[in-house]
């Protein structure tokens, strides 16, 4: 008898947990396995950027995540004992409810997500290793090995590999990791007694190399990064001494580094797969790409991939969309991965800056940035835009329908700008709640000539107005939300389940909407039409 599982997710890190959560939240039966005997006790990933925080909001876990996090609102640079510049977070051109990076240890992130998937009836099967699989047009046959050595064969419609950089799923698919290897760095988590504000990440140039410091929320601990390494097996106390000797002169103040609670020698690579899956099998996270830790993009990218795939897979498995919808997963995410490899390569160059002229050039360059306000703000926005994930989108996706220039978010960009425009406004708050819905959203105004005899199961129709008119009234008493979204009377906005705008128009026509839905291969049984 075939297994009742609809999706088997291999890997219970943040990416696999996100995928399992979103699939289960949409009603699919999910099985989540991990080869490890128990949850991890150490943390590789710690930075959670604004777009991922928005995703956690949509998932309904944001409060638990923020309780674990240290909010970062600046990037501060030192060189040979002198502070060069503090770049404050400036998200004014990227409205968001979460204008900061949260430093959350991966073990804490995973604990929050495990509790969330458990509430949906999904428990991690520890000590269960995927040994291989075969697939045809109807199913995937997966081989599993349990902790006691017993073997199991399961038949599932879909397999998702979130099983890390050494992914068995990726290897069995024959997907190469293309790119380059880079240098080896030292990482350490340690208590540090130092007089520095804990709302910033610190980059410290010593004159010959660079270090980084990232504050955790608890225990006076910091994540320390050294672009040179100690030999394998070096005693933790000696590693503390190495950081101690470098940080003091670099910062120009005492920095007492205590014995680290964790150290690691990290040889990073910049590689990614040319496509994100094949047939009924897909990969996400480190199984699909590996990054330098310089800008903290790896986990964030993987979580976005898991969310992107989950809503599409659910619609296909439930019969609401054709199989072709899943082709957009690779088409959308591979270009994003390529962009991120470029940005992390630049960040890596900055972090490990070893140029002999750096001690001379850095004070001059950043002195200009510090003192020229327009330039400083431009640098702040560009740095944040590349790291935050808020400017990444899908303008060239086959699911995106071009539209004339408007004041609100363009097709392919985040609809969450409506929630971030004025977080205290009731209309913006209502929009944040709407984005937590698992369905597509069609936003209209009371003047929009639209009628739906019976709404589709996968579609939420919301009329933005005083809360009393139209289909699915959404209260926007001050018009702040409509202004942020750029929806004028009679206009409309179509939003995907992951919160990106798919299409929009100044005047509603059934033909335009049908074209947008057809691009997503959605099966509209009853349809949406203009009022006559």
Secondary structure, DSSP 8 states (H G I E B T S, - for coil): ---S-SEEEE--SHHHHHHHHHHHHTT--EEEEESSSS--SS-S--EE-HHHHHHHHHHT-HHHHHHT-EEE-EEEEEETTEEEEEEE---TTS--S--SEEE--HHHHHHHHHHHHHHTT--EEET-EEEEEEE-SS-EEEEEE-TTS-EEEEEESEEEE---TT-HHHHHHT---EEEEEEEEEEEEEEEEE---TTEEEEEE-SS-EEEEEE-SSTTEEEEEESS---TT--HHHHHHHHHHHHHHHHTS-EEE---SEEEEEEEEEEE-SSSEETTEEE-GGGTEE--GGGT-HHHHHHHHHHHHHHHHHHHHTTSB-GGGGHHHHHHHHHHHHHHHHHHHHHHHHHT---TTHHHHHHHHHHHHHH-HHHHHHHHHHHHHHHHSTT---TT-TT-------SS--TTSBTTHHHHS-TTSHHHHHHHHHTTSSSEEEEEETTS--B-SS--TTEEEEEEESSSSSTTEEE-TTSHHHHHHT--TT-EEEE-TTSBEEEEESS--HHHHHHHHHHTTB--SS--B---
